[in-house]
Amino acid sequence: MNRPDPPTFRIGRIGPADLGAYKNLRDESLRLHPDAFDNDIESEHARPPEGYISRLGLSEPLGGTFLLGAWDGQALVGMVGMERQSLQKLRHSAELNSMNVRPSHMGLGVGDQLMTACIAEARRAIGLEQITLRVSTSSNAAIRLYQRAGFQACGVVPHVIKLIDGPGQVRYFDKLTMVLIL
Ligand SMILES: CC(C)(COP(=O)(O)OP(=O)(O)OC[C@H]1O[C@@H](n2cnc3c(N)ncnc32)[C@H](O)[C@@H]1OP(=O)(O)O)[C@@H](O)C(=O)NCCC(=O)NCCS
């Protein structure tokens, strides 16, 4: 059966004026999905919005470092980040991070639209050859999203994330590395 056309959201670069909304969505996501992200909300909460400005890639002339947002009207409802490696021998690679969509907007194609725009933006970066990412093996929807976009799995590192929920209550999460050759 054919799927109806997905609603379209405005996808674009997150700029300095959007960093407040970016931080709100980021903090919400860190709180809701502690298994999915390396950063913890307790440490990140106090960080001011302008503390994320280097993620915008404003001083990266060749491209490959940026944040993209998905807007529903005025509301930022999803985002994804790309960070190009800085060392000479690694600069043909960038790491995808921060992929998340507000729960109210999941399952509507926002993630797919962000990923399509992210790959297109990466292809415009001069000399960028591949995108890597690490995803918790518990993040099944994210893994399916990356597979749809063409990412290949490379291997699993066990126990990368350790969550301590209380005395004697520890959960570990493994991370799958994936790569997309541009
Ligand atoms: C992973 C994540 C970003 C996906 O975002 P999303 O916007 O829900 O993604 P999409 O809507 O594009 O796809 C989700 C599902 O909806 C389906 N879908 C997309 N558009 C659709 C439409 N118009 N009609 C029906 N289904 C649709 C997709 O096929 C997909 O199905 P699947 O889960 O069976 O694979 C989101 O679940 C999330 O933020 N998770 C928590 C954070 C996280 O794990 N981030 C990854 C860090 S590495």
The ligand as an ORCA input file, in Angstrom:
! r2SCAN-3c Opt
* xyz 0 1
  C      15.676      8.276     15.568
  C      14.767      9.479     15.372
  C      15.637     10.714     15.122
  C      13.872      9.234     14.141
  O      13.153     10.443     13.881
  P      11.728     10.429     13.146
  O      11.435     11.793     12.688
  O      10.728      9.743     13.991
  O      12.090      9.534     11.873
  P      11.145      9.265     10.642
  O       9.766      9.796     10.901
  O      11.849      9.748      9.420
  O      11.118      7.697     10.638
  C      10.564      7.011     11.755
  C       9.615      5.925     11.273
  O       8.466      6.529     10.698
  C       8.303      6.041      9.379
  N       7.731      7.133      8.580
  C       8.396      8.202      8.110
  N       7.542      8.988      7.400
  C       6.323      8.408      7.481
  C       5.054      8.750      6.979
  N       4.847      9.826      6.240
  N       4.021      7.918      7.236
  C       4.222      6.796      7.959
  N       5.411      6.428      8.486
  C       6.445      7.232      8.249
  C       9.685      5.647      8.933
  O       9.652      4.702      7.870
  C      10.214      5.059     10.188
  O       9.724      3.760     10.373
  P      10.560      2.672     11.249
  O      10.675      3.214     12.653
  O       9.737      1.450     11.170
  O      11.900      2.535     10.631
  C      13.841      9.680     16.598
  O      13.187      8.469     16.869
  C      14.571     10.144     17.866
  O      14.760     11.335     18.060
  N      14.942      9.178     18.745
  C      15.536      9.499     20.031
  C      16.936     10.051     19.921
  C      17.880      9.084     19.219
  O      17.873      7.884     19.410
  N      18.762      9.660     18.386
  C      19.813      8.951     17.693
  C      21.142      9.276     18.326
  S      22.470      8.386     17.512
*
